[in-house]
Amino acid sequence: MKAVEIYTSPMCGFCHAAKRLLTQKGVSFSEVDVWVEPDRKTEMIQRANGGRTVPQIFIGDVHVGGCDDLFALERSGKLDPLLAA
C-alpha cells in the first residue's frame, strides 16, 4: 500500500471526515497539523500546486486534493486501486 499523507487542522470537519474514511478502510496515514506546525503550510501549498485549504491529501506521489476529491475517488471505485498501485 502506498504511503498516505494528509495536511490538516484540528477544527476542520472535512479533515476529520477524510481521516475517518481512511481509518474505516484500514489505511495508515501520516498527518501534518498545519495549526501546530505552521511552517509546514508553505510546504503543503507548494506540494498541492497552490492549494491553501485543508485537508490536502497525498497518496504516494499523487496529489488527491481535498476531502471531496477523496470521497469522489471512493464513490467511483478508484481509491482502492490508487492505494494499492
Chimera marker file (.cmm) of the C-alpha trace (Angstrom):
<marker_set name="trace">
<marker id="1" x="0.000" y="0.000" z="0.000" r="1" g="1" b="0" radius="0.5"/>
<marker id="2" x="1.278" y="3.450" z="-0.878" r="1" g="1" b="0" radius="0.5"/>
<marker id="3" x="2.152" y="5.983" z="1.804" r="1" g="1" b="0" radius="0.5"/>
<marker id="4" x="-0.672" y="8.413" z="2.553" r="1" g="1" b="0" radius="0.5"/>
<marker id="5" x="-0.060" y="11.897" z="3.917" r="1" g="1" b="0" radius="0.5"/>
<marker id="6" x="-2.738" y="14.358" z="4.930" r="1" g="1" b="0" radius="0.5"/>
<marker id="7" x="-2.329" y="18.003" z="5.913" r="1" g="1" b="0" radius="0.5"/>
<marker id="8" x="-4.964" y="19.009" z="8.457" r="1" g="1" b="0" radius="0.5"/>
<marker id="9" x="-6.015" y="21.414" z="11.167" r="1" g="1" b="0" radius="0.5"/>
<marker id="10" x="-7.881" y="20.473" z="14.363" r="1" g="1" b="0" radius="0.5"/>
<marker id="11" x="-11.060" y="22.492" z="13.754" r="1" g="1" b="0" radius="0.5"/>
<marker id="12" x="-11.634" y="21.192" z="10.217" r="1" g="1" b="0" radius="0.5"/>
<marker id="13" x="-14.669" y="18.941" z="9.812" r="1" g="1" b="0" radius="0.5"/>
<marker id="14" x="-13.556" y="17.955" z="6.308" r="1" g="1" b="0" radius="0.5"/>
<marker id="15" x="-10.212" y="16.829" z="7.748" r="1" g="1" b="0" radius="0.5"/>
<marker id="16" x="-11.997" y="14.649" z="10.298" r="1" g="1" b="0" radius="0.5"/>
<marker id="17" x="-14.226" y="13.146" z="7.582" r="1" g="1" b="0" radius="0.5"/>
<marker id="18" x="-11.245" y="12.340" z="5.342" r="1" g="1" b="0" radius="0.5"/>
<marker id="19" x="-9.323" y="10.752" z="8.217" r="1" g="1" b="0" radius="0.5"/>
<marker id="20" x="-12.416" y="8.765" z="9.227" r="1" g="1" b="0" radius="0.5"/>
<marker id="21" x="-12.791" y="7.345" z="5.695" r="1" g="1" b="0" radius="0.5"/>
<marker id="22" x="-9.132" y="6.343" z="5.566" r="1" g="1" b="0" radius="0.5"/>
<marker id="23" x="-9.338" y="4.775" z="9.031" r="1" g="1" b="0" radius="0.5"/>
<marker id="24" x="-12.513" y="2.838" z="8.125" r="1" g="1" b="0" radius="0.5"/>
<marker id="25" x="-10.666" y="1.458" z="5.098" r="1" g="1" b="0" radius="0.5"/>
<marker id="26" x="-7.764" y="0.372" z="7.318" r="1" g="1" b="0" radius="0.5"/>
<marker id="27" x="-5.377" y="2.836" z="5.685" r="1" g="1" b="0" radius="0.5"/>
<marker id="28" x="-2.457" y="4.101" z="7.753" r="1" g="1" b="0" radius="0.5"/>
<marker id="29" x="-1.571" y="7.723" z="7.145" r="1" g="1" b="0" radius="0.5"/>
<marker id="30" x="0.788" y="10.354" z="8.420" r="1" g="1" b="0" radius="0.5"/>
<marker id="31" x="-0.777" y="13.623" z="9.461" r="1" g="1" b="0" radius="0.5"/>
<marker id="32" x="0.721" y="17.096" z="9.351" r="1" g="1" b="0" radius="0.5"/>
<marker id="33" x="-1.234" y="19.506" z="11.537" r="1" g="1" b="0" radius="0.5"/>
<marker id="34" x="-0.588" y="22.919" z="9.994" r="1" g="1" b="0" radius="0.5"/>
<marker id="35" x="-2.047" y="24.552" z="13.118" r="1" g="1" b="0" radius="0.5"/>
<marker id="36" x="0.690" y="23.018" z="15.279" r="1" g="1" b="0" radius="0.5"/>
<marker id="37" x="3.377" y="23.277" z="12.572" r="1" g="1" b="0" radius="0.5"/>
<marker id="38" x="2.501" y="26.493" z="10.674" r="1" g="1" b="0" radius="0.5"/>
<marker id="39" x="5.831" y="26.471" z="8.818" r="1" g="1" b="0" radius="0.5"/>
<marker id="40" x="4.667" y="23.280" z="7.050" r="1" g="1" b="0" radius="0.5"/>
<marker id="41" x="1.746" y="25.138" z="5.423" r="1" g="1" b="0" radius="0.5"/>
<marker id="42" x="4.120" y="26.619" z="2.830" r="1" g="1" b="0" radius="0.5"/>
<marker id="43" x="5.295" y="23.092" z="2.043" r="1" g="1" b="0" radius="0.5"/>
<marker id="44" x="1.670" y="21.971" z="1.696" r="1" g="1" b="0" radius="0.5"/>
<marker id="45" x="0.811" y="24.841" z="-0.675" r="1" g="1" b="0" radius="0.5"/>
<marker id="46" x="3.798" y="24.040" z="-2.887" r="1" g="1" b="0" radius="0.5"/>
<marker id="47" x="3.038" y="20.317" z="-2.993" r="1" g="1" b="0" radius="0.5"/>
<marker id="48" x="-0.660" y="20.992" z="-3.636" r="1" g="1" b="0" radius="0.5"/>
<marker id="49" x="0.045" y="23.321" z="-6.576" r="1" g="1" b="0" radius="0.5"/>
<marker id="50" x="-1.301" y="26.334" z="-4.715" r="1" g="1" b="0" radius="0.5"/>
<marker id="51" x="-3.988" y="24.573" z="-2.663" r="1" g="1" b="0" radius="0.5"/>
<marker id="52" x="-4.332" y="26.546" z="0.567" r="1" g="1" b="0" radius="0.5"/>
<marker id="53" x="-7.225" y="24.787" z="2.289" r="1" g="1" b="0" radius="0.5"/>
<marker id="54" x="-7.097" y="21.682" z="4.441" r="1" g="1" b="0" radius="0.5"/>
<marker id="55" x="-7.199" y="18.830" z="4.084" r="1" g="1" b="0" radius="0.5"/>
<marker id="56" x="-4.686" y="18.289" z="1.325" r="1" g="1" b="0" radius="0.5"/>
<marker id="57" x="-4.254" y="14.577" z="0.717" r="1" g="1" b="0" radius="0.5"/>
<marker id="58" x="-1.388" y="12.772" z="-0.999" r="1" g="1" b="0" radius="0.5"/>
<marker id="59" x="-1.241" y="9.087" z="-1.886" r="1" g="1" b="0" radius="0.5"/>
<marker id="60" x="2.302" y="8.240" z="-2.844" r="1" g="1" b="0" radius="0.5"/>
<marker id="61" x="3.336" y="10.971" z="-5.277" r="1" g="1" b="0" radius="0.5"/>
<marker id="62" x="-0.270" y="11.692" z="-6.314" r="1" g="1" b="0" radius="0.5"/>
<marker id="63" x="-1.986" y="14.818" z="-5.042" r="1" g="1" b="0" radius="0.5"/>
<marker id="64" x="-5.561" y="13.658" z="-4.464" r="1" g="1" b="0" radius="0.5"/>
<marker id="65" x="-6.833" y="17.065" z="-3.372" r="1" g="1" b="0" radius="0.5"/>
<marker id="66" x="-9.265" y="17.618" z="-0.537" r="1" g="1" b="0" radius="0.5"/>
<marker id="67" x="-11.977" y="15.681" z="1.245" r="1" g="1" b="0" radius="0.5"/>
<marker id="68" x="-14.499" y="15.929" z="-1.603" r="1" g="1" b="0" radius="0.5"/>
<marker id="69" x="-11.888" y="14.605" z="-4.023" r="1" g="1" b="0" radius="0.5"/>
<marker id="70" x="-11.089" y="11.678" z="-1.720" r="1" g="1" b="0" radius="0.5"/>
<marker id="71" x="-14.769" y="10.747" z="-1.394" r="1" g="1" b="0" radius="0.5"/>
<marker id="72" x="-15.247" y="11.079" z="-5.173" r="1" g="1" b="0" radius="0.5"/>
<marker id="73" x="-12.424" y="8.578" z="-5.700" r="1" g="1" b="0" radius="0.5"/>
<marker id="74" x="-14.094" y="6.231" z="-3.223" r="1" g="1" b="0" radius="0.5"/>
<marker id="75" x="-17.518" y="6.525" z="-4.904" r="1" g="1" b="0" radius="0.5"/>
<marker id="76" x="-16.037" y="5.894" z="-8.347" r="1" g="1" b="0" radius="0.5"/>
<marker id="77" x="-14.135" y="2.815" z="-7.170" r="1" g="1" b="0" radius="0.5"/>
<marker id="78" x="-10.770" y="4.416" z="-7.909" r="1" g="1" b="0" radius="0.5"/>
<marker id="79" x="-9.471" y="4.881" z="-4.364" r="1" g="1" b="0" radius="0.5"/>
<marker id="80" x="-8.580" y="1.251" z="-3.626" r="1" g="1" b="0" radius="0.5"/>
<marker id="81" x="-6.581" y="0.810" z="-6.858" r="1" g="1" b="0" radius="0.5"/>
<marker id="82" x="-4.748" y="4.078" z="-6.201" r="1" g="1" b="0" radius="0.5"/>
<marker id="83" x="-3.852" y="2.936" z="-2.693" r="1" g="1" b="0" radius="0.5"/>
<marker id="84" x="-2.698" y="-0.454" z="-3.922" r="1" g="1" b="0" radius="0.5"/>
<marker id="85" x="-0.782" y="0.662" z="-7.023" r="1" g="1" b="0" radius="0.5"/>
<link id1="1" id2="2" r="1" g="1" b="0" radius="0.2"/>
<link id1="2" id2="3" r="1" g="1" b="0" radius="0.2"/>
<link id1="3" id2="4" r="1" g="1" b="0" radius="0.2"/>
<link id1="4" id2="5" r="1" g="1" b="0" radius="0.2"/>
<link id1="5" id2="6" r="1" g="1" b="0" radius="0.2"/>
<link id1="6" id2="7" r="1" g="1" b="0" radius="0.2"/>
<link id1="7" id2="8" r="1" g="1" b="0" radius="0.2"/>
<link id1="8" id2="9" r="1" g="1" b="0" radius="0.2"/>
<link id1="9" id2="10" r="1" g="1" b="0" radius="0.2"/>
<link id1="10" id2="11" r="1" g="1" b="0" radius="0.2"/>
<link id1="11" id2="12" r="1" g="1" b="0" radius="0.2"/>
<link id1="12" id2="13" r="1" g="1" b="0" radius="0.2"/>
<link id1="13" id2="14" r="1" g="1" b="0" radius="0.2"/>
<link id1="14" id2="15" r="1" g="1" b="0" radius="0.2"/>
<link id1="15" id2="16" r="1" g="1" b="0" radius="0.2"/>
<link id1="16" id2="17" r="1" g="1" b="0" radius="0.2"/>
<link id1="17" id2="18" r="1" g="1" b="0" radius="0.2"/>
<link id1="18" id2="19" r="1" g="1" b="0" radius="0.2"/>
<link id1="19" id2="20" r="1" g="1" b="0" radius="0.2"/>
<link id1="20" id2="21" r="1" g="1" b="0" radius="0.2"/>
<link id1="21" id2="22" r="1" g="1" b="0" radius="0.2"/>
<link id1="22" id2="23" r="1" g="1" b="0" radius="0.2"/>
<link id1="23" id2="24" r="1" g="1" b="0" radius="0.2"/>
<link id1="24" id2="25" r="1" g="1" b="0" radius="0.2"/>
<link id1="25" id2="26" r="1" g="1" b="0" radius="0.2"/>
<link id1="26" id2="27" r="1" g="1" b="0" radius="0.2"/>
<link id1="27" id2="28" r="1" g="1" b="0" radius="0.2"/>
<link id1="28" id2="29" r="1" g="1" b="0" radius="0.2"/>
<link id1="29" id2="30" r="1" g="1" b="0" radius="0.2"/>
<link id1="30" id2="31" r="1" g="1" b="0" radius="0.2"/>
<link id1="31" id2="32" r="1" g="1" b="0" radius="0.2"/>
<link id1="32" id2="33" r="1" g="1" b="0" radius="0.2"/>
<link id1="33" id2="34" r="1" g="1" b="0" radius="0.2"/>
<link id1="34" id2="35" r="1" g="1" b="0" radius="0.2"/>
<link id1="35" id2="36" r="1" g="1" b="0" radius="0.2"/>
<link id1="36" id2="37" r="1" g="1" b="0" radius="0.2"/>
<link id1="37" id2="38" r="1" g="1" b="0" radius="0.2"/>
<link id1="38" id2="39" r="1" g="1" b="0" radius="0.2"/>
<link id1="39" id2="40" r="1" g="1" b="0" radius="0.2"/>
<link id1="40" id2="41" r="1" g="1" b="0" radius="0.2"/>
<link id1="41" id2="42" r="1" g="1" b="0" radius="0.2"/>
<link id1="42" id2="43" r="1" g="1" b="0" radius="0.2"/>
<link id1="43" id2="44" r="1" g="1" b="0" radius="0.2"/>
<link id1="44" id2="45" r="1" g="1" b="0" radius="0.2"/>
<link id1="45" id2="46" r="1" g="1" b="0" radius="0.2"/>
<link id1="46" id2="47" r="1" g="1" b="0" radius="0.2"/>
<link id1="47" id2="48" r="1" g="1" b="0" radius="0.2"/>
<link id1="48" id2="49" r="1" g="1" b="0" radius="0.2"/>
<link id1="49" id2="50" r="1" g="1" b="0" radius="0.2"/>
<link id1="50" id2="51" r="1" g="1" b="0" radius="0.2"/>
<link id1="51" id2="52" r="1" g="1" b="0" radius="0.2"/>
<link id1="52" id2="53" r="1" g="1" b="0" radius="0.2"/>
<link id1="53" id2="54" r="1" g="1" b="0" radius="0.2"/>
<link id1="54" id2="55" r="1" g="1" b="0" radius="0.2"/>
<link id1="55" id2="56" r="1" g="1" b="0" radius="0.2"/>
<link id1="56" id2="57" r="1" g="1" b="0" radius="0.2"/>
<link id1="57" id2="58" r="1" g="1" b="0" radius="0.2"/>
<link id1="58" id2="59" r="1" g="1" b="0" radius="0.2"/>
<link id1="59" id2="60" r="1" g="1" b="0" radius="0.2"/>
<link id1="60" id2="61" r="1" g="1" b="0" radius="0.2"/>
<link id1="61" id2="62" r="1" g="1" b="0" radius="0.2"/>
<link id1="62" id2="63" r="1" g="1" b="0" radius="0.2"/>
<link id1="63" id2="64" r="1" g="1" b="0" radius="0.2"/>
<link id1="64" id2="65" r="1" g="1" b="0" radius="0.2"/>
<link id1="65" id2="66" r="1" g="1" b="0" radius="0.2"/>
<link id1="66" id2="67" r="1" g="1" b="0" radius="0.2"/>
<link id1="67" id2="68" r="1" g="1" b="0" radius="0.2"/>
<link id1="68" id2="69" r="1" g="1" b="0" radius="0.2"/>
<link id1="69" id2="70" r="1" g="1" b="0" radius="0.2"/>
<link id1="70" id2="71" r="1" g="1" b="0" radius="0.2"/>
<link id1="71" id2="72" r="1" g="1" b="0" radius="0.2"/>
<link id1="72" id2="73" r="1" g="1" b="0" radius="0.2"/>
<link id1="73" id2="74" r="1" g="1" b="0" radius="0.2"/>
<link id1="74" id2="75" r="1" g="1" b="0" radius="0.2"/>
<link id1="75" id2="76" r="1" g="1" b="0" radius="0.2"/>
<link id1="76" id2="77" r="1" g="1" b="0" radius="0.2"/>
<link id1="77" id2="78" r="1" g="1" b="0" radius="0.2"/>
<link id1="78" id2="79" r="1" g="1" b="0" radius="0.2"/>
<link id1="79" id2="80" r="1" g="1" b="0" radius="0.2"/>
<link id1="80" id2="81" r="1" g="1" b="0" radius="0.2"/>
<link id1="81" id2="82" r="1" g="1" b="0" radius="0.2"/>
<link id1="82" id2="83" r="1" g="1" b="0" radius="0.2"/>
<link id1="83" id2="84" r="1" g="1" b="0" radius="0.2"/>
<link id1="84" id2="85" r="1" g="1" b="0" radius="0.2"/>
</marker_set>
